[in-house]
Amino acid sequence: MKTRARSKTSKTIRRRKPSLHKTILARQAGEVEARARAVQGQAAELRRNLKRVEETVHQVELRELMEEILPNDSQFLDFAVEHDFPRIGLKKMLLNARRLSLGDDKQPMILLAIEEVAETAKI
């Protein structure tokens, strides 16, 4: 009779409940993923802020160069600029500027040339 009891117990299928360990690991994995998404969002915001700072510095440099042209009869060549236009997208350009005089009685002007750079070329 003992052998019969053993054979019946060996045939029964035991259903396991999810272990507490697996549940804790799943929660921790979810928390890690949430933190990773938060860090990625912060990194994207930092990149946007850095881009704004770089654009501001670039604008200041360009303004200083432009302000030197008329009083000092100077010029600049190949000043690299990147700008994201609302309708046409990101464009890379080279700026050249110099003083332009049309006559003694005319006020001097600045001639500014803007050249779009192909995407394969590096600024």
C-alpha atoms as an extended CHARMM CRD file, in Angstrom:
* protein
*
       123  EXT
         1         1  MET       CA              0.0000000000        0.0000000000        0.0000000000  PROA      1               0.0000000000
         2         2  LYS       CA              2.7960000000        2.3630000000        0.5810000000  PROA      2               0.0000000000
         3         3  THR       CA              3.8550000000        2.0910000000       -3.0230000000  PROA      3               0.0000000000
         4         4  ARG       CA              0.4280000000        3.1720000000       -4.2130000000  PROA      4               0.0000000000
         5         5  ALA       CA              0.5030000000        6.3090000000       -2.1400000000  PROA      5               0.0000000000
         6         6  ARG       CA              3.8690000000        7.2590000000       -3.5450000000  PROA      6               0.0000000000
         7         7  SER       CA              2.7570000000        6.8120000000       -7.1210000000  PROA      7               0.0000000000
         8         8  LYS       CA             -0.2950000000        8.9980000000       -6.5830000000  PROA      8               0.0000000000
         9         9  THR       CA              1.7710000000       11.8260000000       -5.0970000000  PROA      9               0.0000000000
        10        10  SER       CA              4.3240000000       11.6600000000       -7.8750000000  PROA      10              0.0000000000
        11        11  LYS       CA              1.5790000000       12.1290000000      -10.4790000000  PROA      11              0.0000000000
        12        12  THR       CA              0.0470000000       15.2020000000       -8.9110000000  PROA      12              0.0000000000
        13        13  ILE       CA              1.1300000000       18.5120000000      -10.3950000000  PROA      13              0.0000000000
        14        14  ARG       CA              1.9990000000       21.1640000000       -7.9320000000  PROA      14              0.0000000000
        15        15  ARG       CA              1.2450000000       24.7100000000       -8.8900000000  PROA      15              0.0000000000
        16        16  ARG       CA              3.7830000000       27.1270000000       -7.5940000000  PROA      16              0.0000000000
        17        17  LYS       CA              2.8490000000       30.5630000000       -6.4530000000  PROA      17              0.0000000000
        18        18  PRO       CA              5.1060000000       33.3420000000       -7.6840000000  PROA      18              0.0000000000
        19        19  SER       CA              7.9190000000       33.6410000000       -5.2550000000  PROA      19              0.0000000000
        20        20  LEU       CA              8.3350000000       36.7690000000       -3.2120000000  PROA      20              0.0000000000
        21        21  HSD       CA             11.8810000000       37.0760000000       -4.5600000000  PROA      21              0.0000000000
        22        22  LYS       CA             10.6840000000       37.3070000000       -8.1800000000  PROA      22              0.0000000000
        23        23  THR       CA              8.0450000000       39.8620000000       -7.2530000000  PROA      23              0.0000000000
        24        24  ILE       CA             10.6190000000       42.0510000000       -5.5140000000  PROA      24              0.0000000000
        25        25  LEU       CA             12.9880000000       41.7790000000       -8.4810000000  PROA      25              0.0000000000
        26        26  ALA       CA             10.2130000000       42.7660000000      -10.8950000000  PROA      26              0.0000000000
        27        27  ARG       CA              9.3900000000       45.8450000000       -8.7900000000  PROA      27              0.0000000000
        28        28  GLN       CA             13.0380000000       46.8340000000       -8.5600000000  PROA      28              0.0000000000
        29        29  ALA       CA             13.4320000000       46.4450000000      -12.3200000000  PROA      29              0.0000000000
        30        30  GLY       CA             10.4240000000       48.7270000000      -12.8500000000  PROA      30              0.0000000000
        31        31  GLU       CA             11.8860000000       51.3230000000      -10.5060000000  PROA      31              0.0000000000
        32        32  VAL       CA             15.2380000000       51.1920000000      -12.2830000000  PROA      32              0.0000000000
        33        33  GLU       CA             13.5340000000       51.6690000000      -15.6540000000  PROA      33              0.0000000000
        34        34  ALA       CA             11.5780000000       54.6440000000      -14.3000000000  PROA      34              0.0000000000
        35        35  ARG       CA             14.7770000000       56.2230000000      -12.9660000000  PROA      35              0.0000000000
        36        36  ALA       CA             16.5220000000       55.6100000000      -16.2960000000  PROA      36              0.0000000000
        37        37  ARG       CA             13.6940000000       57.3710000000      -18.1620000000  PROA      37              0.0000000000
        38        38  ALA       CA             13.8990000000       60.3000000000      -15.7450000000  PROA      38              0.0000000000
        39        39  VAL       CA             17.6690000000       60.5870000000      -16.2320000000  PROA      39              0.0000000000
        40        40  GLN       CA             17.2560000000       60.4400000000      -20.0140000000  PROA      40              0.0000000000
        41        41  GLY       CA             14.7220000000       63.2710000000      -19.8110000000  PROA      41              0.0000000000
        42        42  GLN       CA             17.0780000000       65.3550000000      -17.6880000000  PROA      42              0.0000000000
        43        43  ALA       CA             19.9470000000       64.6760000000      -20.1080000000  PROA      43              0.0000000000
        44        44  ALA       CA             17.8140000000       65.8300000000      -23.0500000000  PROA      44              0.0000000000
        45        45  GLU       CA             16.9100000000       69.0200000000      -21.1820000000  PROA      45              0.0000000000
        46        46  LEU       CA             20.5680000000       69.6670000000      -20.3750000000  PROA      46              0.0000000000
        47        47  ARG       CA             21.4880000000       69.2100000000      -24.0520000000  PROA      47              0.0000000000
        48        48  ARG       CA             18.8130000000       71.7420000000      -25.0610000000  PROA      48              0.0000000000
        49        49  ASN       CA             20.0610000000       74.2280000000      -22.4530000000  PROA      49              0.0000000000
        50        50  LEU       CA             23.6660000000       73.7440000000      -23.5590000000  PROA      50              0.0000000000
        51        51  LYS       CA             22.6440000000       74.3750000000      -27.1580000000  PROA      51              0.0000000000
        52        52  ARG       CA             20.9500000000       77.6520000000      -26.1190000000  PROA      52              0.0000000000
        53        53  VAL       CA             24.0740000000       78.7510000000      -24.2560000000  PROA      53              0.0000000000
        54        54  GLU       CA             26.2790000000       77.9130000000      -27.2510000000  PROA      54              0.0000000000
        55        55  GLU       CA             23.9550000000       79.8630000000      -29.5570000000  PROA      55              0.0000000000
        56        56  THR       CA             24.0630000000       82.8700000000      -27.2310000000  PROA      56              0.0000000000
        57        57  VAL       CA             27.8710000000       82.7870000000      -27.0620000000  PROA      57              0.0000000000
        58        58  HSD       CA             27.9900000000       82.4830000000      -30.8450000000  PROA      58              0.0000000000
        59        59  GLN       CA             25.6730000000       85.4840000000      -31.2260000000  PROA      59              0.0000000000
        60        60  VAL       CA             27.8760000000       87.5710000000      -28.9240000000  PROA      60              0.0000000000
        61        61  GLU       CA             30.9970000000       86.6230000000      -30.8960000000  PROA      61              0.0000000000
        62        62  LEU       CA             29.2900000000       87.5080000000      -34.1760000000  PROA      62              0.0000000000
        63        63  ARG       CA             28.0290000000       90.8230000000      -32.8040000000  PROA      63              0.0000000000
        64        64  GLU       CA             31.5440000000       91.7320000000      -31.6230000000  PROA      64              0.0000000000
        65        65  LEU       CA             32.9970000000       90.9030000000      -35.0420000000  PROA      65              0.0000000000
        66        66  MET       CA             30.3120000000       92.9490000000      -36.8040000000  PROA      66              0.0000000000
        67        67  GLU       CA             30.8620000000       95.9450000000      -34.5040000000  PROA      67              0.0000000000
        68        68  GLU       CA             34.5690000000       96.0010000000      -35.4110000000  PROA      68              0.0000000000
        69        69  ILE       CA             34.0640000000       96.1770000000      -39.1940000000  PROA      69              0.0000000000
        70        70  LEU       CA             33.0050000000       99.8050000000      -39.6800000000  PROA      70              0.0000000000
        71        71  PRO       CA             35.2690000000      101.6450000000      -37.2410000000  PROA      71              0.0000000000
        72        72  ASN       CA             38.3650000000       99.5540000000      -37.9580000000  PROA      72              0.0000000000
        73        73  ASP       CA             37.8040000000       98.8070000000      -41.6430000000  PROA      73              0.0000000000
        74        74  SER       CA             38.1780000000       95.1060000000      -40.8090000000  PROA      74              0.0000000000
        75        75  GLN       CA             36.5790000000       91.9410000000      -42.1140000000  PROA      75              0.0000000000
        76        76  PHE       CA             35.9910000000       88.3510000000      -41.1290000000  PROA      76              0.0000000000
        77        77  LEU       CA             35.8430000000       85.1690000000      -43.1670000000  PROA      77              0.0000000000
        78        78  ASP       CA             34.2330000000       81.7720000000      -42.6550000000  PROA      78              0.0000000000
        79        79  PHE       CA             32.4360000000       82.3830000000      -39.3650000000  PROA      79              0.0000000000
        80        80  ALA       CA             30.5510000000       79.0960000000      -38.8420000000  PROA      80              0.0000000000
        81        81  VAL       CA             26.9110000000       79.2640000000      -37.7580000000  PROA      81              0.0000000000
        82        82  GLU       CA             24.2540000000       76.5840000000      -37.2340000000  PROA      82              0.0000000000
        83        83  HSD       CA             20.6170000000       77.5660000000      -36.9200000000  PROA      83              0.0000000000
        84        84  ASP       CA             17.4220000000       75.5310000000      -36.7120000000  PROA      84              0.0000000000
        85        85  PHE       CA             14.8680000000       77.4080000000      -38.8140000000  PROA      85              0.0000000000
        86        86  PRO       CA             11.1960000000       76.6640000000      -38.0610000000  PROA      86              0.0000000000
        87        87  ARG       CA             10.1580000000       75.6940000000      -41.5910000000  PROA      87              0.0000000000
        88        88  ILE       CA             13.3540000000       74.5510000000      -43.3290000000  PROA      88              0.0000000000
        89        89  GLY       CA             15.1570000000       72.8680000000      -40.4490000000  PROA      89              0.0000000000
        90        90  LEU       CA             18.7780000000       72.8940000000      -39.3450000000  PROA      90              0.0000000000
        91        91  LYS       CA             21.1630000000       74.7690000000      -41.6320000000  PROA      91              0.0000000000
        92        92  LYS       CA             24.9320000000       75.1640000000      -41.4150000000  PROA      92              0.0000000000
        93        93  MET       CA             26.3350000000       78.3610000000      -42.8560000000  PROA      93              0.0000000000
        94        94  LEU       CA             29.5650000000       80.2810000000      -43.2420000000  PROA      94              0.0000000000
        95        95  LEU       CA             29.4340000000       84.0640000000      -42.8780000000  PROA      95              0.0000000000
        96        96  ASN       CA             31.8500000000       86.5330000000      -44.4680000000  PROA      96              0.0000000000
        97        97  ALA       CA             31.6660000000       90.2660000000      -43.8450000000  PROA      97              0.0000000000
        98        98  ARG       CA             33.5530000000       93.3930000000      -44.8450000000  PROA      98              0.0000000000
        99        99  ARG       CA             33.1380000000       97.1370000000      -45.0380000000  PROA      99              0.0000000000
       100       100  LEU       CA             31.5380000000       98.5030000000      -48.1950000000  PROA      100             0.0000000000
       101       101  SER       CA             31.9590000000      102.1560000000      -49.1910000000  PROA      101             0.0000000000
       102       102  LEU       CA             29.9610000000      103.5440000000      -52.0890000000  PROA      102             0.0000000000
       103       103  GLY       CA             31.3880000000      107.0550000000      -52.1120000000  PROA      103             0.0000000000
       104       104  ASP       CA             32.6910000000      109.8500000000      -49.9280000000  PROA      104             0.0000000000
       105       105  ASP       CA             29.2970000000      111.2960000000      -49.1050000000  PROA      105             0.0000000000
       106       106  LYS       CA             27.5740000000      107.9540000000      -48.4820000000  PROA      106             0.0000000000
       107       107  GLN       CA             27.5770000000      106.2580000000      -45.1150000000  PROA      107             0.0000000000
       108       108  PRO       CA             29.6610000000      103.0510000000      -45.0830000000  PROA      108             0.0000000000
       109       109  MET       CA             27.8000000000       99.7650000000      -44.9480000000  PROA      109             0.0000000000
       110       110  ILE       CA             28.5850000000       96.1580000000      -44.1540000000  PROA      110             0.0000000000
       111       111  LEU       CA             28.4560000000       93.5650000000      -46.8940000000  PROA      111             0.0000000000
       112       112  LEU       CA             27.4880000000       90.2320000000      -45.3380000000  PROA      112             0.0000000000
       113       113  ALA       CA             27.7120000000       87.0470000000      -47.4000000000  PROA      113             0.0000000000
       114       114  ILE       CA             26.0080000000       83.8870000000      -46.1930000000  PROA      114             0.0000000000
       115       115  GLU       CA             27.0250000000       80.5720000000      -47.6990000000  PROA      115             0.0000000000
       116       116  GLU       CA             25.1340000000       77.3850000000      -46.8930000000  PROA      116             0.0000000000
       117       117  VAL       CA             27.4800000000       74.4800000000      -46.2010000000  PROA      117             0.0000000000
       118       118  ALA       CA             26.6270000000       71.0430000000      -47.5290000000  PROA      118             0.0000000000
       119       119  GLU       CA             25.8240000000       68.4720000000      -44.8560000000  PROA      119             0.0000000000
       120       120  THR       CA             28.8310000000       66.3330000000      -45.7770000000  PROA      120             0.0000000000
       121       121  ALA       CA             31.2550000000       69.1890000000      -45.2080000000  PROA      121             0.0000000000
       122       122  LYS       CA             32.4430000000       69.8670000000      -41.6800000000  PROA      122             0.0000000000
       123       123  ILE       CA             32.4210000000       73.3570000000      -40.2350000000  PROA      123             0.0000000000
